[in-house]
Structure formats: structure tokens, C-alpha cells
Amino acid sequence: MDQTAPPEFTILIDGDCPLCKREASLMTWMDRGRGRLAQVNIADPGFDAASLGLTRERVMATIHGLTREGQIVTGMETFRRAYAAIGWGWVLAWSNWPVLRPMADAGYRWFAKNRLWLTGRRCDDGACAAVRG
């Protein structure tokens, strides 16, 4: 793959979330240096959600991703596309089956809303207020 080509998909990761960081590292390893997946740390002080037409609260509330064409996707679809970009789409293929898709999507929404306490993370500075609901 031409390393100057834009990635197939970009995932916006909360770099302060231990589980999120672990999965991001796993996806980087799975990509094997092919550059198919880019990651942006939304917890980085230099991250500007407004440059994507989003708010910090919105990107903290649920996972977001960007297609090569610039389309924003959210929720479980972000994971489907990220894993597909690195050639591991089969891992989440089940989550796109008509009967299971609504359950997978709802499961991710529950996780997103509860990820702070599930990962033992404290967020006292107000930056994660959207996650708390």
C-alpha cells in the first residue's frame, strides 16, 4: 500500500480511557504498518472537535470515525468500519446481521454511556460530562 495515500478509515479514540487505548493498540498491531487505519486522540489538548463540525461533548459521548471521503460515522458502525479497514471485518460481521445489529448497537450505546465507571476512570474536570449522561 502506498504510505502517502490517506488511510481507509480514521477512528477518534479517547486516549484517557484504558480500554479504548488497549483496543486502539490492538488495531494498530492488526494493521501491521499498512496505514489503513489512522487514530486521533480526542483527549489530546490539541484536538479540535470543531474542525470536524462536532463538539467535544459529542465526541466524548460516543465513538466517531471518518471515512476516506470525510463522512462521519458513529457508534458500533465505527468499529465495523475500523476493523474492515485493517482486514479484520469478519470479527464484527455478526454485529451487522439484521437480527443482531440492533442488539450490538444497543450494547455499544450502553457501554459508551457507562465506560467511565466500567473502566474505573474518574473525570472530575468536566471534560467527560457528556459520557456521564
Buried (B, 14 or more C-beta within 10 A) or exposed (E): EEEEEBBBBBBBBBBBBBBBBEBBEEBBEBBEEBBBBBBBBBBEEEBEBEEBEBEBBBBBBBBBBBBBEEEBBBBBBBBBBBBBBBBBBEBBEEBBEEEEBEEBBEEBBEBBBEBBEEBEBEBEEEBBEBBEE
